[in-house]
Amino acid sequence: MAEMSCRILPIVWIILRRMIDTLFQSRHDDSEVIHMATLQEALAKKIPVWREELASVKKQYGDKVISGVTVNQAYGGMRGVKGMICDTSVVEPDKGLIIRGRPLLEIKHLWPEEIFYLLLTGDEPDAHAKASLQQDYDKRAQVPEYVWDVLHAMPADSHPMCMFDTAILVMEKESVFRQWYDKGMTKGEYWIPTLEDSLALLAKLPGIAAGVYRIRYNKGDLIPWTPGLDWGANYANMLGLPDPTGSFAKLMRLYLNFHSDHEGGNVSANTCHTVGSALSDAYYAVSAGLNGLAGPLHGLANQECLSWILETMEKFGGVPSEAQLREFAFETLRSGKVIPGYGHAVLRVTDPRYAGFLEFGKEHLASDPVFQTVSAVFDVIPKVLQEYSEERVKAGKAPIANCWPNVDAGSGALLYHYGLTEFPYYTVLFSVSRAMGMLSQLILNRAMGTAITRPKSVSTEWVKANAPKA
């Protein structure tokens, strides 16, 4: 079987290349010719192999049970129920985020362009492929004027996330997928225009996000995309914040890397997947996913963490001592409140993204009082939480599942240091990054022919009648 596959795959690749070239020539006007790039070529080689693997897995294991569900899980947001496939990344409770088999801290040096390539293909791009993707973004980065018209027409006090999501949805008319679908195409071709929409979106998102910042907070004229500058550095530059040493651009690359993906079940990724499973194009699907990211329980955590840090500093007139932090932490917990940034739905160790940000802070802003407070909190709070958890157990209450920091415990302090002090905007930064994960999952689901999402719901009466029999 393996030998046969080796003989067949080159033929499949030649046929697929000819099909793609024909499709691009026949489905677009001369002014809309789309050129194949290294990323597209890599996917075109891999997708037939993945389809064969998927068919084999379904044939061999299709009737096997991979998860059960309790009544508490059904009422509790399906937490922990295994019910979908995501190959771009996984989150292991004892390891954190793993992208395509690579623990995050092993690939923290990669730029966002490389992360997107890795998410899609499972491979790091070589220098040529990386440069090809950057050049592709250069060609697609121009934001349509009508987007700025819409954003300027919105109320002056509009939330930055509303502005950002609206800009994406407004561009739906640009969708190549919708154009191809209306003209007719096979299911095997769905991934090709979806990739085109994804590249077009990713190229424009930093410019849109930076434009939202400058319009919403009256920062002056828009700053254009700089050809030849990478994705993360372009975003940093277009925001217009001072960056004499280039360390803010380094932070943006790291931030966009760390927030890019977090498996398939989080609200934004799951929403994008569900909307995309109905064959809604990338503009509809990503806008929907980011609407979920705007929710306080998903995308607002880093600003809440930073607010708590600043309140702590105000209470103690600067960086608190270990004893002051310990006393304040117990006071917070015993009053029924939580310490923002500590604990995670899946993780049971320090979030590696937090560790990466802490390392960056110690290298670039070790003398910053806000960062010093974040670092001091890390030295104190896990011990306090462990002691408080023991108190709860003695009182007959449930223990604290995770006493360690998540990514949001430190990221806000880094942004604050570089002058990005408008808290409501922080989720837009998250969104630019998370779009890479959502779009990579969308492309791969189209390539694999993933079915429309349609879980079965039951009523409370059904649970009462059937749960006792289980």
N, C-alpha and C positions, 0 to 999 in steps of 0.2 A: 504493500500500500504506500509506504514511504517513497520507494523508488518510482512508483507510478506518479505520485504527487510531484516529485522532482522533475519528471519529464513533462508533466502537464502545465505546471505553473509558468514556465517561460512563455508557453503558447498563450495562456490566459493573459499574461502581462501584455503581450503584443496586441492581442485582440482588444484588451481594455484600453490601451493607449490610443489605438485607432478609433475606438468608440468615443473616447473623451475628445480627441481632436475633431472628430466629425460633429459631435454635439456642440462644441464651442463655436465651430464655423457656421453651423446651421441655425443655431438658436439666438444669435446675437447680430445686431446690425454691425456694419464695419466700424462704427464709432465705439462699439462695446466689446471688441475682441478681448478675451481674457487669456493671458499667457500662462502656460504651465510653469510652476515653480518647483523647487526641490521638495518642499513639504507635500505638495500634491502628488508628486512622483512617488515619494516614500509611502504615502497612504495607498496609492493605487497598487503598489506591490504587495502591501501587507493585508489589505482588506480581503482578497480572495482566500488567503491562508486563514485569516480569522473566521471567515464564513464557514470554511471547511471544519475548523476546530469546533465552532459553535454547533454545527450540525451533528458532529460526532459526540459532543458532550450531551446534547439533548437526546440523542438516540440511546446512549449508554446509561444516562442517569435521569432521564426525563420523569420517571415515576417515583423517584426517591424523595423523601421528605427532608427538608433542610431546616425547618423551623416549626414551632408550635406557637400558640398565642393564648394567653390567659385573659380572663375577663378584665383584670386590672390593666393589662397592656392595651386591650381594645378601647377602654375608657381613657387611657393615659397617653394618647397620641402615638400609639403603635411603637413605643420605645422598645428597642431591642428586637423587634420582629424582623426576621430575615425574609424579605419579600421582593427584592429587586437586585439587579446586577449592576455593578460599577467597576470597571477595570482601570480607570484612571488613577484612583487612589483608594487607600483604606486607612482607617484610624484604629490602631491597636491600643487597647486600654493601658498596656504597660510600655508602649513605645511611642505613641503619638502618630502623627501624620506620616504616611509612607506613600510616596508618589512613584507609581510604576515599579514597585519593589525596592525603591531607594529611600531610606530614612531621610527625613527632611534636612537634618543638620549636615548630612553628607553632600547635599546639593545646594546649600545656601549660597554658594558662590555663583550659581547660574543666574543669568539675566532673565527677565520675563519672556523674551522671545524664545530662549532655550527651554524654559519651563513649558511653554505652550507646545513646542515641538515634542518634548518628552511626554507630556500628557497624551498627545494624539498618537504618537508612533511607538512609544516605549523606549525610544533611543534618544540620546543627546545628539543634537545636530553638530556636524563638523563646521569648520570656519566658513566654508562656502555656503552651506545650508543656512547658517545663522545670518550671513550677509544677505542672502537671497530673500529671507523673510523680512529683514529690516528694509530692504529696498522695496519689497512689496508693500509694506506699511507706508513708505514714503509716497508711493503712487496713489494710495487710497486715502490718505489722511485728511484731505480737504473736506471740511464739513459744509454741507449745502447751506446756502444763505437763508433758505426758508426756515431752517432750524433756529438760527439766531433771531429771525423775525418773531417766531413763536415765543422764544424765551424772553425776549425784550417786552413782549406783550403781556406776559404773566404778571400777576400782582407782585408788588415790590417785596412783600413779606412772604412769598411762597417758600415752602421748605426746599432746600437744595436737592433732596432726593426726589421730590415731586417734579422739579425742573429736569433733573437728569433722566428719570424714567420717561417723562413726556417727550424729551428730545429723541430718545430711542424709538418710541412708538410712532412719532411723527415721520421718521425715516422709513417706515414700513413700505412705502411706495417704491423704495429702491430694491426691494427683495428680488434677487435672481431666482430663488426657489419658487416663489409665487408665479413669476413669469414662465418658468419652465413647466410648472405643474399645469398652468392654464393651457399651455400649448400641447401638453401630453408628454409623459416620460415614463419609463419603467421604474419599478421599485428599486432595482439595482443601481439606478442612477441618482437616487435621492441625495446621497451624501455629497455629490459633486457641487450642485448649487448651494447646498447647506454650508459647505466649506467656503464658497465664495462669499456668501452673506456673512459668515463668521469673520473672515479676514477683513471685509469691509467695515464691520462693526468694531473690531478690535483696533483697527487703524485710527478710527475716529473717536473712540471713547476717551482717550486722554485729552484731546482738544475740547470735546464737549464738557468733560468734567472740569477742566481748568476754566473754560468759558463760564460755566455755572458759578464757579467761585468768584470770578472777577465781576460778573454781572450782579450776582446776589449781594455781594459785600462791597460794591462800589470801589473796586480796585483799579479802575481805569480801563484803557482799551484792551481788546483781546490780543494775546500774543500768539503769533502763528507757529505752526509746526516747523521745526528745523530739519530739512533733509540731511541725512547722514548722522543724525543724533539718534541714539537708541530710544526705545519705547519708554523706559522708566525715566531717563534723563530728560526726554522731551516733556513728559508730564510735569516733572519738577520745574523745568524752565518756564513752561506755559502758565504755571501758577503765579509766577512773578515774585516769589519770595527770595530774599538775598541768599546767595550761596557762594561766597567767595572762595571756599576751599573745595567745593564739589561734594561735600559730605552729605548734603541734603539729597542730591541725586543718588548717592549710594544708598541712603535710607529708602528712597522710593523704589529702587530696584529690589532691595531686600523685602520691603513691605509687600510689593506686588507679587513677589515669589511666595512669601509665607501665607498669603491669604487666597492663593489661586484656586485651591480645591480642598475639599474636606469630605470625601466620598460622596455617595449619591443621596443620602437620606436627610441631609439638613434641609431646612425650609426652602432656601433659595434654589438649590440644585434640584430638589424634589419637585418644586413647583414648575421650574423650567422644563424638567423632564415630562411632567404630566401634560403641560400645555403643548410641548413639542410632539408628544406621542399622538396627538390629534392631527399631526402634520401642519400645525401652525408654523409659520416661518420663524427664523431666528429673532426677528425684531419683536414679534408678539411674545415669543417664549422667554427671551431675556428680560424684557420689560416686566413680564409677569413675575419672574423669579426675583427680580430686584424689588418689586413691590413687597414681596415677602421679607427680603433683607431689611427693608425699612422698619419692620416691626421692632418694638423695644426689646423683645426676648431674643432677637437674632442679631441685629446689626448695631445696636446702640450701646453695647456693653463697654466699649473702650472709653467712650466719653463719660459714662457713669463711673468707671474706675478712676479716671483722671479727676473727676469732680470730688470723689472721696479723698483722693490724695491731697488736693488743694485745700479742702475743708480741714483735713488733719493738720496741714501746715499752718493754716490760719489759727486753728485752735491753740497750737503750741508756739506760735510766733516764729516759725521756721522749721528746719529739719528736726523732727522729734527724736528724743533719746529712745533706747530700747525699752526702758522701763515705762516711759510715757506711751509708747506704741502698744505695749502689752496691756496696760491698764485701759486704754481707749478701745482696743480690740475686744476685750472682755465686756466692756460697757456696751459696745455696739451689739454683740451677740446676745447678751442677756436681756437686752431690750426688745428682742425679737427680730432684729434686722440682720442682714447678711453683710459680709465684707466683699464688695464688688471685685471681681477678677479672680476669686479663689473658688475652685470647684469646677467640674465639667461633667456633662451628661455621659460621656464615654470614658474619658481619660481617668487613670488612677495614679498618675505620676505628673511631675512638672511638665507642662506643655513644652515641647521642644521649640516651638515658635517663640515662647516667652524667653527661653534660654538664649536663643539667637539674638533677640532684641536686647537682652541684658548684656550680652557680650558686645554688641554694637555700642550701646550706651557707655560702657566702661572704656571703650576705645576712643569714642568721639566726644562725649560730654560728661566725663566723670565728675567735673566740678559743678555741674548744674544742680541747684538745690532740689528741684522737682524730681530729677532722676535719682539723686541721693536718697530721697524719701522712698521712692519705689524700691530701690535696692535694700533699704533698711527694713521695709515692710516684708520683703521676701525672707529676710533673716529671722523675723519674729513671728509672722502670722501663721505659717504652717504648724509651729509648735503650739501656739495658742489654740488653733483649731483642733489639734489632736487632744489637748487637755480638755477642751470644751466638749469634744465628742465623748470622752470618757465620763464626763459629768452627765451627759445625756443618757448614756447607757445605765449608769447607776440609778438614774431617775426613772428608768423603765422606758426611755424613748429610743428612737432609732439613732444609730451612730451617723456621723458625717461620712459620706462615702469617699470624698476626695478632699484632702486638705491642701492641695497644691495649686499653684497659679496657672491660669490659662493665658492665652495670647493677649487678651485684653488688659491684663494687669499692668502691662508695661508699654504697649504701643502708643497710647495717647500721650504719655510723657515725652516721648521722642518727637512726636509731631509738634507738641507745644513748644519745645525747645527751639525749633526752627521757625517759629512765628506763626504756625498754623493754629490759631487759638479759637477759631470759630467752631465750637463743638458740633453743632448740627451738620456740619459738612463732613465729619469724619466717616460717616457711612457711605458717602460717595466714593471716597478713597477705597474702601472695602469693596464697593461695587465694581470699580474698574478692574480690580484684581480678580474677584470671583467670576467675572464674565469669562475668563479663560477656562475655568473649570466647567462652567455651565455649557459653554460652546463646544468644548472638546467632547463632553458627554453627549451633547446633541448630535454632533457629527457622527460619532461612533454608533449611536443608537440608530441613526438613519442608515448607516452602512450595514449594520447587522439586521435590519428589518425588525427592530423591537416593536412589539404590539402596543396598541393603545392601552393606556393605564385604566383599569376598571376593577378595583377591588370590590368584593361583596360586602355590603353593609347588612347588619341585622338590627332589630329593634330591641329596646330594653325588655319588652314582653318576651321576645324570643330567648334572651339570655336567662330570664327568670324561669322559663319553661324548660330550657335545654341544658343549662349549666349543671344542675343537680345530677343529670344523667351522665355527664362527661366522666 
